[in-house]
Amino acid sequence: MVEDVRSSPAAAEPHFLIVTYPAQGHINPARHLARRLLRATGARVTISTAVSAFRKMFPEAAVAGAGDDENAGEEAGHRDAAGVWYVPYSDGYDAGFDRAVHDHTHYLTQVKLVGSRTLSGVLTCLAAAGKPVTLVVYTLLLSWVAGVASSHGVPAALYWIQPASVLAAYLHFFRGTGGLDKAVAAASSDPMAVVEVPGLPSPVRIRDLPSFIVSTSGDDPYAFVSDMFRELVDMLGRDDSPSVLANTFDAMEPDAVASLREHGVDLVPVGPVLSFLDDAPAKNAVAGNNDLFRNDGNGYLDWLDTQAPASVVYISFGSLSMMSKRQIEEVAMAMSESGRQFLWVLREDNRRSEGGGADIAGGERGMVVEWCDQVRVLSHPSVACFVTHCGWNSTLESVACGVPVVGVPQWTDQGTNAWLVERLGTGVRVTVGDKEDGGVVDAGELRRCIDFATSEMVRAKATLWREKARAAAAEGGSSEKNLRAFVSKQLAGGI
Ligand SMILES: O=c1ccn([C@@H]2O[C@H](COP(=O)(O)OP(=O)(O)O[C@H]3O[C@H](CO)[C@@H](O)[C@H](O)[C@H]3O)[C@@H](O)[C@H]2O)c(=O)[nH]1
């Protein structure tokens, strides 16, 4: 581990500030990185996310932060049980952003406008409290944070919370390396068409690319997100490019890592960044504590305890994805016909969504919950496989727990993540029905994929990759060494 930086009285006390977008899939890897930095360096680590998310995570805490002089004392911010500090910024939506009501493009414009000002206030406030920030680390969709840090004379690094293969796809697409932009434009209507992505092992199909690359039509409500990734890639091409800490590990994506480095990206694989690899959660810890969603207690863990080893199908589509009513019914039918036990996370917003509204109960063989402590579920010996939308956090967690995957990717990086899972051999991607049919995966296909994912061959691969993932994160492993070298470099640079 890195020498405890507090033992060097001459240096200004290092203070890492991790700024994150207020979504569960962004906050989780930020919290894990915060804990790893704290453990590795002993330095102060603060997370800044939007006020609305902070309030959900810590309902009992006062909102301390942006320019609030009353809090500019020794105890500026809120400290969690792991010792990580929190000081929120305002994104202009302190009461929360509701996807059903608010416009996403407007939201992202506001985050940049209001967030730039209020995050600057956070940096000022922390300096006034005698805790000046020495390095800012920021997650996706927040490229403007680098400018705020720079205006305070503080260096910044990007924390890439998706696979290196996704970053490589964006980089080569927006730079037009090897004509990738043209190849995608020519083939984009055929999801099964093969394209050459420099540095990525073939075959890569159109459906395997990040959706923001492929869906460039004018009526795509998320076309603006593509522009944000283009901006990010442009920033990586400059002399003053930030280092990129990536939540992956060398052995998992060697080609993508090499390709990014060859094209000038200072990529530092530090993953899998998952706190449970460092400290197992206490047996009686409240599941989902400090998440943006609340679960109804730990009953499902007790239920898992009563199930046979490797018998339960765990189903979850993350914190954002919505399932249509038909898709929900197909999953329920697959479970009913398969005769398997299952634990299914079906968020409340998903149940009551337009086209949703399916009233699903577990019956004798299953449990349906609003939210769970996923890592504890995946670590449970009774879980046989994971039916997932392939969010990157869920994918990494499945790999680190050695649980085979049935991938049902929907958008953004998820298609690439599912491609990677198939390359590792730790799971299988479903074949989706016609677009005209709503792109639904039918019950028969789900059952076929579950049977395959629970085969001896896939289970053996999952076990193999579990060991590789843990070895990378362990003391002396590639990611642990990379993080140590990165921190040492920052310390030598003055923090
Ligand atoms: O009941 C649940 C369900 C999920 N989780 C956790 O919530 C996180 C979900 O993250 P992820 O699997 O990445 O899914 P999303 O929430 O959908 O994440 C968004 O952000 C990710 C990082 O950018 C992308 O990879 C995804 O595609 C994008 O949808 C994971 O850590 C899970 O362990 C729980 O703790 N309990």
The ligand as a Gaussian input file, in Angstrom:
#p B3LYP/6-31G(d) Opt

LIG

0 1
 O      -31.561000      -3.994000      -6.177000
 C      -30.475000      -3.501000      -6.515000
 C      -30.145000      -3.171000      -7.858000
 C      -28.917000      -2.609000      -8.111000
 N      -28.054000      -2.363000      -7.094000
 C      -26.739000      -1.737000      -7.370000
 O      -26.925000      -0.616000      -8.223000
 C      -25.839000      -0.513000      -9.131000
 C      -26.411000      -0.456000     -10.526000
 O      -25.395000      -0.094000     -11.437000
 P      -25.331000      -0.673000     -12.919000
 O      -25.401000      -2.130000     -12.904000
 O      -24.119000      -0.099000     -13.574000
 O      -26.659000      -0.185000     -13.604000
 P      -27.337000       1.290000     -13.785000
 O      -27.846000       1.753000     -12.513000
 O      -28.325000       1.128000     -14.876000
 O      -26.077000       2.176000     -14.296000
 C      -25.933000       3.179000     -15.269000
 O      -24.557000       3.600000     -15.137000
 C      -23.576000       2.590000     -15.436000
 C      -22.196000       3.235000     -15.242000
 O      -22.009000       4.282000     -16.142000
 C      -23.735000       2.057000     -16.847000
 O      -22.831000       1.008000     -17.073000
 C      -25.176000       1.587000     -17.053000
 O      -25.359000       1.143000     -18.386000
 C      -26.132000       2.725000     -16.725000
 O      -27.479000       2.341000     -16.939000
 C      -24.940000      -1.733000      -8.906000
 O      -23.811000      -1.352000      -8.142000
 C      -25.819000      -2.687000      -8.096000
 O      -25.088000      -3.472000      -7.175000
 C      -28.348000      -2.690000      -5.809000
 O      -27.552000      -2.496000      -4.886000
 N      -29.568000      -3.241000      -5.558000

